[in-house]
Structures are given as C-alpha cells and as structure tokens.
Amino acid sequence: MMKLVIINYGSGNLHSVHKSFETVNQSMGNPYEILVSSSANEISQSDKIVLPGVGAFGECKNALMSYDGLLTSLEDVVINKKIPFMGICVGMQLLADQSSEFEINEGLKWISGEVVKLESNKNFPIPHMGWNEIEFIDHPLFTGCSQKSDFYFVHSYYFKLQNKDNLLATTKYPNELTAAVIKENIFGTQFHPEKSHSNGMKVIKNFLNWRP
Amino acid sequence: MLKKRIIPCLDVNNGRVVKGVNFINLIDAGDPVEQAIIYNEEGADELCFLDITASSDNRSTLFDVVKKTAENCFIPLTVGGGVRTLDDISTLLHSGADKISVNTTAVDNRSFVSSAANKFGSSTIVIAVDAKKDKNNRWKVFTHGGRNETNIDAIDYCMEVAELGAGEILLTSMDKDGTKSGFDNELLNKITTKISIPVIASGGVGTLEHMYEGVVEGGASALLAASIFHFGEYRIQDVKRYLADKKIPVRI
C-alpha cells in the first residue's frame, strides 16, 4: 500500500486536512495509508507528502525546523526523489524564497518568488476571507473542476511568483493573485481544499491520483 | 469575485442544539452534528456554533460535537462561547474548529486579542461584539451574553480589535436581535467603512430583503442567521438565489 504523510508540525488545520484526505481516500477504495507524522523516517519512506499550514509564516517555518531531521528528510524526498508534494496555504507559501510577514523570513526556496502582503483597500477587506473563483491552466490536478469554480481562501499574504511557469491557478481580489503553484512534482494551493466542499475534494482526489 | 458568505448559526447547550432546526428529515432535532451536515449539504458557506453551556464541566461535550462536525462537513467552522484562554482556543482548533470567536474575554483583556492572533494567526480569531444603542444614540459594547453593559463605544472597540490583529468581526445588534426587522445597517455601515477586516452581520434578519440590505447598506462581508433557517422559513439556497438575482456575488 502507498503511504501518504501529512506533516505534523503543530499546524491548526491538521485535523481538517487529515479528515478530508481520509474521506477522499476511502471513496477511492483506500489506495493509501495516510499518516500524520513529524518523523523524518516516516517522511523518507512516503510516496506522497502534504504540508498543511495556518498562522504566521515565521512561526510555521520555525516549527518545521524544530523537528530533528524533518527538513533534511523532506528535501531529500521532494527534491531528490521527486515524490509528489502538496502544500496548503502557509504550507504552500513556505516554498518561496522568503516572506515579509512581520519580518523577513527565509522560505524553503523550492519555487522562486516571495510572500508579500495583500494591498489593503476599503472595498476589499484583509484577510481575503471566503469563497472566491479561480481560473486554472489545464492540468491533471484540476480534472473535473470547472473554470471559475469557488474555493475557500483565508490569507493576508500571497505568493508573488518570479516565474510565470510556476503559476497554475489565479484568483482576483481585486488584483490577480496566485491561487495555485506548480513545479514538476511540487504543487501548492493558497486556498484550502479541505474547506472547499466538493471542489476541494476533487483537487484532493486529483492529487492522490497524480503521477507527475 | 469574492462571494458574500451565508452562515447559519447553532446555539449549543451541553452538546445539544437549543433552538432546534425544524426540518422534516431530521431524526434528532437536538443533534448539532446532524443539523450541521444538512446545512453543509444545502450550501452554507460556513457554519457557526455558539456554545452557551454554563458549566465548564460540560465543555467536553462541545469538543465532541466540533470533532464530529469537522469529520463530516468540509467547510469552515467557527466556534465561540466561553473562550477564556489560549488553551481553550488550542483545544477547539485541535477538535476541528477553523476559527474561534472571542467575546467577553477580549473586552476584559484587550491584549488577549493580540496574543491569540500572534499565536494562531489573525484569520483564526473572530471577535464577537454585542452592541446596543444607549440613550445618547451611541452604541455600547455588552458582555457576558449581553447581560453586562460596559462603557465602551462599540465602533471604537471594533477599530481597536482590528488594529490588535482580529481577523474578522461578528457584530450582533442587541436592539435588532430577535425582532426580524432587519440588521442594524446604520451601525454596520459605521463600522465597515472604518475598518479593513471583514464584518459578519448578525441579529434581526427576518426576510430575504434584509439579507440584501445587510450587504448593500451595511457593507457586511457575511450574513449570519439562526431562526429563519432553523424554522425552515427559508433555505440557504433561497437566500443565495435571491441575492444572485440582485447581482450580489454568492456561491451557488
């Protein structure tokens, strides 16, 4: 049986992410054993990785680094062995070179770009919170989704990509923002698929089926 | 375009819904999980549980309700009522809540707002404000479920908590609550034009038109309602179709 590890580094949405992946996995006849873990050993033996994330960038990065060997093991499986990876919200933002949330913090530097604050505007409250439409580039990760379908977003910062090739989906608030990123085996969403009802379930299912 | 959110709210006491939902297909009208699942299937954009359990001994029943709801509903869940410490927030988040609403504790101790926002992220912290107009036509903040009046100006307070890192404000008009005469759009407008975080309108909705007014006149980002949904007067989709016809962006 294939192993999917959801990285446990104390993120608040771990429970919802776990339940949503379990539910989709069950609907597919349980092709995966889904583990919630912070063990470097488990990560090195996994076939797919999910990195959730809620809260401030710096706190998440520090939490991730506080587990012995976790980052080394993660970089090995994702960068060297190229197993499919999915980052959610801050878990996606962590892939950037750096973030300016509160102070400058370095990211994992897997996808070039930086995480910057959304521009405040009287008609567009920050955080960007709620259901918003996305437009995506045709890709197996969005199989079954319609263009302009709604996903749930909650964020005040966004991933400003350096390279357009890494842009998989966008949303508008009011400017165009990164909604999903892609780079070979690395996938990330700014929205929360685990909170996006049936559309989110489709993306999770696509990730479970994905063979980059 | 970002959609206006429709949020049904359930009052929970000792793990049971107080004002039950009047749906015919419910097996147990007092089971919050079952009601949450129905709202989830009907297209609610979020769910809100307000725990009114008096005794802290019975709080564990709430955690169980939150956990079961999160296992079945893949939409955001806000939980509030009796949140006093950072540990309370942590326990609720680990049970499966996505956002935590804080009321009295934030009024008593303003620094709680910033410490909670720093620890859990602004978008996790909803500040619930119960407001009522006084004789001098100023809105005052009330605490302890509306029982205690304070001398705090509600508009100033909303601006302050937004500055301290609150991610959202759940504004309940005590004058309007239960009247079915519409939201307090005057108060909503005064607040939504002054702060840059989303405001959820609550209290007073009785018709579909009231929902529309809350968005257009009040400037609300989201609309919370209890009784009109619970007693089956309107379904979630009725509200959404009505708003969509009037060109308000909603998730259908």
Boltz contact constraints between the chains, C-beta under 6 A:
constraints:
  - contact:
      token1: [A, 12]
      token2: [B, 93]
      max_distance: 6.0
  - contact:
      token1: [A, 15]
      token2: [B, 96]
      max_distance: 6.0
  - contact:
      token1: [A, 16]
      token2: [B, 70]
      max_distance: 6.0
  - contact:
      token1: [A, 19]
      token2: [B, 71]
      max_distance: 6.0
  - contact:
      token1: [A, 20]
      token2: [B, 74]
      max_distance: 6.0
  - contact:
      token1: [A, 54]
      token2: [B, 121]
      max_distance: 6.0
  - contact:
      token1: [A, 55]
      token2: [B, 121]
      max_distance: 6.0
  - contact:
      token1: [A, 56]
      token2: [B, 121]
      max_distance: 6.0
  - contact:
      token1: [A, 120]
      token2: [B, 196]
      max_distance: 6.0
  - contact:
      token1: [A, 125]
      token2: [B, 196]
      max_distance: 6.0
  - contact:
      token1: [A, 125]
      token2: [B, 197]
      max_distance: 6.0
  - contact:
      token1: [A, 125]
      token2: [B, 198]
      max_distance: 6.0
  - contact:
      token1: [A, 126]
      token2: [B, 196]
      max_distance: 6.0
  - contact:
      token1: [A, 127]
      token2: [B, 123]
      max_distance: 6.0
  - contact:
      token1: [A, 127]
      token2: [B, 167]
      max_distance: 6.0
  - contact:
      token1: [A, 129]
      token2: [B, 198]
      max_distance: 6.0
  - contact:
      token1: [A, 130]
      token2: [B, 2]
      max_distance: 6.0
  - contact:
      token1: [A, 130]
      token2: [B, 3]
      max_distance: 6.0
  - contact:
      token1: [A, 130]
      token2: [B, 5]
      max_distance: 6.0
  - contact:
      token1: [A, 131]
      token2: [B, 3]
      max_distance: 6.0
  - contact:
      token1: [A, 131]
      token2: [B, 45]
      max_distance: 6.0
  - contact:
      token1: [A, 131]
      token2: [B, 251]
      max_distance: 6.0
  - contact:
      token1: [A, 132]
      token2: [B, 2]
      max_distance: 6.0
  - contact:
      token1: [A, 150]
      token2: [B, 251]
      max_distance: 6.0
  - contact:
      token1: [A, 154]
      token2: [B, 123]
      max_distance: 6.0
  - contact:
      token1: [A, 173]
      token2: [B, 2]
      max_distance: 6.0
  - contact:
      token1: [A, 195]
      token2: [B, 75]
      max_distance: 6.0
  - contact:
      token1: [A, 195]
      token2: [B, 76]
      max_distance: 6.0
  - contact:
      token1: [A, 197]
      token2: [B, 74]
      max_distance: 6.0
  - contact:
      token1: [A, 197]
      token2: [B, 75]
      max_distance: 6.0
